Amino acid sequence: MVSTTHRKRTAAVATFAAFGGVLALAPAATADPGPSPLQPRESCQASWYSTRSGGYTAAHRTLPMGTKARVTNRRNGKSVVVTITDRGPFVRGRCVDLSKQAFAAIAPLSQGVAPVTVRRI
């Protein structure tokens, strides 16, 4: 014969187990990749800097190192995909410093800065 206390305890354990199972599945159904340090698109001025490694790299203040981003010149529509490998720029109005090679792909180096849109990819 099962006591009333044992039945209540079993019912409570079953209820908590069922509730815990629902809670365990809820985050999977609404999983959020987390806040992006970059809005879907960021518009600003881009400048260029010389790096030893060259290539299509860039500096950004908040994007994680290794992140790929598409930088598009808003004046001529040319774009380049860069990898974030450095921090900066620390100049008001600028959100990205491109390597010399990456900047040259979207604007003349003599221009110095270019209006761009940055999109994380």
BAGU-485480 format. One record per residue: residue number from 1; residue in one letter; x, y, z of N, C-alpha, C in turn. Coordinates in Angstrom, 3 decimals, decimal comma. Layout:
BAGU-485480
num_residu_n.x_n.y_n.z_ca.x_ca.y_ca.z_c.x_c.y_c.z
NUM_A_X_Y_Z_X_Y_Z_X_Y_Z
...
This chain:
BAGU-485480
num_residu_n.x_n.y_n.z_ca.x_ca.y_ca.z_c.x_c.y_c.z
1_M_0,835_-1,166_0,000_0,000_0,000_0,000_0,890_1,243_0,000
2_V_0,560_2,195_-0,851_1,345_3,414_-0,991_0,725_4,488_-0,116
3_S_1,577_5,167_0,640_1,063_6,200_1,541_0,691_7,459_0,763
4_T_-0,134_8,294_1,364_-0,550_9,553_0,763_0,650_10,471_0,573
5_T_1,548_10,477_1,516_2,746_11,315_1,427_3,589_10,903_0,230
6_H_3,724_9,596_0,030_4,521_9,100_-1,096_3,881_9,519_-2,422
7_R_2,544_9,430_-2,533_1,854_9,833_-3,754_2,029_11,325_-4,023
8_K_1,919_12,146_-2,976_2,091_13,590_-3,143_3,518_13,911_-3,598
9_R_4,485_13,240_-2,978_5,883_13,472_-3,338_6,124_13,062_-4,790
10_T_5,578_11,922_-5,206_5,741_11,452_-6,582_5,083_12,424_-7,557
11_A_3,903_12,922_-7,214_3,208_13,880_-8,073_4,003_15,181_-8,174
12_A_4,570_15,629_-7,075_5,360_16,869_-7,083_6,610_16,702_-7,945
13_V_7,282_15,566_-7,810_8,485_15,313_-8,614_8,121_15,260_-10,091
14_A_7,029_14,609_-10,437_6,604_14,516_-11,835_6,258_15,899_-12,385
15_T_5,595_16,719_-11,585_5,237_18,075_-12,018_6,490_18,904_-12,270
16_F_7,436_18,863_-11,334_8,679_19,617_-11,508_9,471_19,116_-12,707
17_A_9,480_17,809_-12,917_10,206_17,246_-14,062_9,575_17,710_-15,376
18_A_8,255_17,696_-15,438_7,573_18,142_-16,656_7,818_19,627_-16,890
19_F_7,731_20,419_-15,836_7,961_21,858_-15,957_9,409_22,132_-16,372
20_G_10,337_21,401_-15,788_11,751_21,552_-16,151_12,002_21,177_-17,598
21_G_11,314_20,151_-18,085_11,464_19,757_-19,485_10,973_20,833_-20,429
22_V_9,864_21,467_-20,078_9,335_22,562_-20,897_10,317_23,725_-20,887
23_L_10,849_24,048_-19,720_11,819_25,149_-19,633_13,092_24,842_-20,413
24_A_13,502_23,603_-20,408_14,717_23,232_-21,135_14,534_23,391_-22,639
25_L_13,326_23,152_-23,136_13,069_23,281_-24,564_12,804_24,718_-24,991
26_A_12,314_25,546_-24,102_11,960_26,923_-24,453_13,139_27,713_-25,018
27_P_14,328_27,686_-24,411_15,428_28,456_-24,988_15,813_27,985_-26,384
28_A_15,686_26,709_-26,654_16,035_26,200_-27,980_15,071_26,740_-29,033
29_A_13,822_26,896_-28,660_12,834_27,382_-29,612_12,984_28,873_-29,869
30_T_13,498_29,599_-28,895_13,628_31,045_-29,043_15,086_31,475_-28,973
31_A_15,986_30,591_-29,356_17,411_30,896_-29,246_17,752_32,154_-30,029
32_D_18,447_33,034_-29,371_18,876_34,292_-29,969_20,390_34,236_-30,083
33_P_20,947_34,555_-31,230_22,397_34,485_-31,368_23,118_35,511_-30,510
34_G_22,372_36,336_-29,808_22,987_37,337_-28,951_23,028_38,672_-29,654
35_P_23,269_39,685_-28,880_23,286_41,006_-29,485_24,485_41,170_-30,397
36_S_24,253_41,724_-31,542_25,332_41,986_-32,481_25,977_43,304_-32,121
37_P_27,303_43,344_-32,105_27,955_44,603_-31,805_27,805_45,601_-32,944
38_L_27,235_45,154_-34,028_27,038_46,032_-35,169_25,580_45,936_-35,578
39_Q_24,955_47,051_-35,822_23,600_47,048_-36,341_23,631_46,301_-37,672
40_P_22,463_45,934_-38,215_22,491_45,254_-39,505_23,319_46,024_-40,530
41_R_23,244_47,348_-40,473_24,075_48,189_-41,330_24,548_49,375_-40,513
42_E_25,775_49,756_-40,727_26,336_50,912_-40,047_26,913_51,827_-41,117
43_S_26,512_53,093_-41,110_27,020_54,050_-42,089_27,944_55,036_-41,399
44_C_29,076_55,296_-42,034_30,076_56,176_-41,445_31,132_56,498_-42,490
45_Q_32,230_57,051_-42,037_33,385_57,305_-42,895_34,410_56,199_-42,649
46_A_35,021_55,736_-43,716_36,111_54,761_-43,603_37,396_55,449_-44,009
47_S_38,462_55,084_-43,350_39,784_55,563_-43,730_40,648_54,336_-43,986
48_W_41,901_54,565_-44,326_42,786_53,428_-44,564_44,054_53,599_-43,751
49_Y_44,689_52,469_-43,497_45,956_52,487_-42,783_46,827_51,377_-43,335
50_S_48,094_51,548_-43,186_49,037_50,566_-43,713_49,251_49,466_-42,686
51_T_49,150_48,236_-43,133_49,417_47,098_-42,253_50,559_46,296_-42,841
52_R_51,272_45,624_-41,996_52,385_44,800_-42,474_51,894_43,618_-43,297
53_S_50,788_43,041_-42,849_50,305_41,831_-43,520_49,604_42,129_-44,839
54_G_49,076_43,329_-44,997_48,334_43,637_-46,215_47,047_42,841_-46,259
55_G_46,588_42,559_-47,441_45,357_41,792_-47,583_44,130_42,631_-47,304
56_Y_43,007_41,983_-47,295_41,729_42,652_-47,079_41,361_42,545_-45,603
57_T_41,924_43,430_-44,813_41,687_43,438_-43,375_41,177_44,807_-42,958
58_A_40,688_44,878_-41,714_40,153_46,143_-41,216_40,231_46,188_-39,699
59_A_40,119_47,403_-39,191_40,027_47,632_-37,748_38,626_48,148_-37,446
60_H_38,028_47,609_-36,387_36,700_48,036_-35,949_36,710_48,048_-34,431
61_R_35,957_48,970_-33,836_35,980_49,092_-32,377_35,311_47,943_-31,649
62_T_34,242_47,366_-32,196_33,464_46,390_-31,423_33,298_45,020_-32,060
63_L_33,439_44,895_-33,354_33,257_43,580_-33,975_34,328_42,618_-33,482
64_P_33,959_41,369_-33,227_34,945_40,387_-32,772_36,033_40,158_-33,821
65_M_37,230_39,902_-33,340_38,340_39,592_-34,242_37,963_38,376_-35,086
66_G_38,302_38,424_-36,355_38,000_37,324_-37,260_36,665_37,462_-37,970
67_T_35,850_38,429_-37,564_34,551_38,649_-38,201_34,746_39,142_-39,629
68_K_33,914_38,657_-40,524_33,917_39,142_-41,905_32,846_40,223_-42,027
69_A_33,179_41,272_-42,772_32,233_42,368_-42,988_32,348_42,850_-44,425
70_R_31,218_43,240_-44,991_31,212_43,837_-46,328_31,169_45,349_-46,143
71_V_32,141_46,022_-46,746_32,224_47,480_-46,686_31,916_47,998_-48,085
72_T_30,877_48,826_-48,192_30,431_49,349_-49,486_30,569_50,862_-49,511
73_N_31,221_51,360_-50,551_31,354_52,798_-50,759_29,984_53,323_-51,185
74_R_29,430_54,265_-50,431_28,086_54,774_-50,728_28,062_55,670_-51,959
75_R_29,193_56,188_-52,380_29,218_57,062_-53,560_29,257_56,287_-54,869
76_N_30,043_55,203_-54,913_30,204_54,503_-56,194_29,679_53,063_-56,182
77_G_29,231_52,564_-55,032_28,669_51,223_-54,953_29,689_50,095_-54,902
78_K_30,975_50,413_-54,987_31,995_49,359_-54,923_32,065_48,816_-53,507
79_S_32,298_47,492_-53,403_32,375_46,893_-52,071_33,526_45,909_-51,989
80_V_33,892_45,607_-50,760_34,981_44,685_-50,483_34,636_43,934_-49,201
81_V_35,025_42,661_-49,138_34,834_41,875_-47,921_36,158_41,875_-47,172
82_V_36,100_42,253_-45,894_37,303_42,332_-45,071_37,150_41,455_-43,837
83_T_38,283_41,130_-43,234_38,314_40,408_-41,970_38,791_41,375_-40,897
84_I_38,083_41,426_-39,772_38,468_42,313_-38,677_39,670_41,702_-37,954
85_T_40,778_42,455_-37,958_42,019_41,959_-37,347_42,626_42,950_-36,363
86_D_41,958_44,084_-36,161_42,551_45,131_-35,328_41,439_45,964_-34,700
87_R_41,797_46,820_-33,758_40,851_47,721_-33,099_41,053_49,147_-33,598
88_G_39,976_49,888_-33,668_40,013_51,278_-34,116_38,848_51,460_-35,057
89_P_38,703_52,542_-35,700_39,455_53,785_-35,521_38,927_54,539_-34,310
90_F_39,721_55,436_-33,817_39,322_56,216_-32,656_39,214_57,691_-33,031
91_V_38,599_57,928_-34,190_38,356_59,271_-34,702_36,850_59,423_-34,863
92_R_36,289_60,509_-34,372_34,840_60,732_-34,439_34,348_60,660_-35,888
93_G_33,243_59,948_-36,085_32,635_59,843_-37,408_33,141_58,676_-38,240
94_R_34,188_58,031_-37,784_34,716_56,875_-38,518_34,405_55,608_-37,738
95_C_33,986_54,581_-38,466_33,662_53,319_-37,793_34,569_52,188_-38,240
96_V_35,331_52,395_-39,301_36,187_51,317_-39,791_37,445_51,907_-40,434
97_D_38,569_51,276_-40,152_39,834_51,574_-40,827_40,139_50,381_-41,715
98_L_40,276_50,613_-42,997_40,551_49,531_-43,941_42,041_49,444_-44,223
99_S_42,499_48,245_-44,529_43,877_48,104_-44,989_44,009_48,866_-46,303
100_K_45,235_49,193_-46,640_45,495_49,958_-47,864_44,893_49,256_-49,079
101_Q_45,077_47,946_-49,162_44,569_47,164_-50,295_43,040_47,181_-50,340
102_A_42,392_47,042_-49,189_40,927_47,028_-49,148_40,359_48,398_-49,519
103_F_40,960_49,469_-49,003_40,471_50,810_-49,329_40,624_51,087_-50,814
104_A_41,776_50,695_-51,382_42,030_50,930_-52,812_41,007_50,215_-53,691
105_A_40,399_49,150_-53,189_39,398_48,416_-53,967_38,077_49,185_-54,069
106_I_37,841_50,133_-53,150_36,560_50,848_-53,177_36,691_52,348_-53,437
107_A_37,911_52,895_-53,309_38,107_54,339_-53,521_39,588_54,617_-53,752
108_P_39,910_55,738_-54,403_41,319_56,096_-54,580_41,965_56,396_-53,222
109_L_43,188_55,920_-53,020_43,888_56,172_-51,763_44,017_57,667_-51,491
110_S_44,169_58,453_-52,549_44,339_59,900_-52,390_43,111_60,567_-51,770
111_Q_41,979_59,894_-51,827_40,748_60,429_-51,244_40,844_60,451_-49,719
112_G_41,575_59,511_-49,139_41,785_59,484_-47,688_40,664_58,871_-46,889
113_V_39,447_59,340_-47,078_38,275_58,781_-46,402_37,161_58,618_-47,422
114_A_36,238_57,724_-47,121_35,111_57,482_-48,024_33,866_57,186_-47,198
115_P_32,698_57,646_-47,653_31,453_57,305_-46,973_31,106_55,849_-47,280
116_V_30,912_55,062_-46,243_30,682_53,630_-46,444_29,517_53,132_-45,604
117_T_29,073_51,956_-45,982_28,148_51,170_-45,181_28,877_49,886_-44,829
118_V_28,825_49,507_-43,558_29,479_48,283_-43,091_28,390_47,309_-42,691
119_R_28,474_46,099_-43,213_27,495_45,057_-42,891_28,248_43,796_-42,488
120_R_27,931_43,285_-41,306_28,528_42,037_-40,830_27,980_40,886_-41,664
121_I_28,870_39,989_-42,102_28,402_38,837_-42,891_28,852_37,541_-42,257
